[in-house]
Each structure stands twice: as C-alpha cells, then as structure tokens.
C-alpha cells in the first residue's frame, strides 16, 4: 500500500465513527491525480447533508493527513 493511500485510510478511520453514529459509513474507491474517490454507504447515501459532510468533514480530514489531495468526490 502506498504512503498516500495509507494516509487517506488513516483520515477515513478518523471520521468513520462520526458517520457510523448516524448509521452510515465510507469506503475508499480510488485515488487518481490527487483526487480521492469515495463511496458513501448506509444512511449517508440518502442523507440531505451528505455533500456538506463530504466537503466539510471528509475532505478537510483527508487534506489534513494528505495535503497534496486536491478534491474528494463521491462515486455511486
């Protein structure tokens, strides 16, 4: 596993308890050209604030661990 992927996984592990407390989860799909592709799972799928969670929670946490990441996007 690459260092970048390890740091992204570490960031996801940090935010996962908050998602799980609301009945959701997140999975790393891929990292391409410094863009992280994730899949929101469970209750996160239909949640009206999932884009805010993605940008304000997930993206900020990932960038804290891996500053070279430029964006985090959700893939279905």
VMD Tcl script that draws the C-alpha trace (Angstrom):
set ca {
  {0.00 0.00 0.00}
  {1.34 3.43 -0.92}
  {2.08 6.06 1.69}
  {-0.63 8.31 0.24}
  {-3.25 5.57 0.39}
  {-2.23 4.80 4.00}
  {-2.67 8.45 4.97}
  {-6.06 8.65 3.26}
  {-7.19 5.46 5.02}
  {-6.00 6.92 8.33}
  {-8.12 10.03 7.68}
  {-11.16 7.88 6.83}
  {-10.64 5.88 10.01}
  {-10.66 9.18 11.93}
  {-14.02 10.30 10.50}
  {-15.70 6.87 10.26}
  {-17.00 6.83 13.90}
  {-18.96 10.03 13.24}
  {-20.54 8.54 10.10}
  {-21.31 5.26 11.85}
  {-23.01 7.10 14.72}
  {-25.55 8.29 12.14}
  {-25.90 4.86 10.51}
  {-23.51 5.49 7.63}
  {-20.01 4.60 6.52}
  {-17.48 5.45 3.83}
  {-15.25 3.37 1.56}
  {-12.19 4.40 -0.42}
  {-12.76 3.72 -4.10}
  {-9.57 5.10 -5.66}
  {-7.01 7.88 -5.71}
  {-6.30 9.33 -9.15}
  {-4.36 12.52 -9.92}
  {-4.62 13.65 -6.28}
  {-8.41 13.26 -6.34}
  {-9.84 10.84 -3.80}
  {-12.93 8.93 -4.89}
  {-15.03 7.59 -2.04}
  {-18.37 5.87 -1.75}
  {-20.78 6.94 0.96}
  {-22.61 3.95 2.41}
  {-25.64 3.20 4.58}
  {-27.62 6.17 5.84}
  {-25.15 8.55 4.17}
  {-26.48 7.61 0.72}
  {-29.83 9.37 1.03}
  {-28.82 11.99 3.58}
  {-29.63 15.57 2.61}
  {-26.39 16.88 4.13}
  {-24.04 14.28 2.65}
  {-22.34 16.83 0.34}
  {-21.64 19.08 3.32}
  {-20.31 16.07 5.25}
  {-18.16 15.13 2.27}
  {-16.63 18.60 1.85}
  {-16.54 19.93 5.42}
  {-15.78 16.66 7.19}
  {-14.22 14.07 4.92}
  {-12.30 16.35 2.56}
  {-10.87 18.53 5.33}
  {-9.80 15.49 7.34}
  {-8.14 13.86 4.32}
  {-6.34 17.10 3.41}
  {-5.05 17.34 6.99}
  {-3.37 13.94 6.57}
  {-2.55 14.27 2.85}
  {-2.22 17.95 1.84}
  {-1.45 17.02 -1.77}
  {-5.05 15.86 -2.24}
  {-6.97 18.49 -4.22}
  {-10.53 17.14 -4.01}
  {-12.71 14.38 -2.59}
  {-15.65 13.18 -4.68}
  {-18.42 10.67 -4.03}
  {-18.93 7.95 -6.61}
  {-22.08 5.87 -6.74}
}
mol new
graphics top color blue
foreach p $ca { graphics top sphere $p radius 0.5 }
foreach p [lrange $ca 0 end-1] q [lrange $ca 1 end] { graphics top cylinder $p $q radius 0.2 }
display resetview
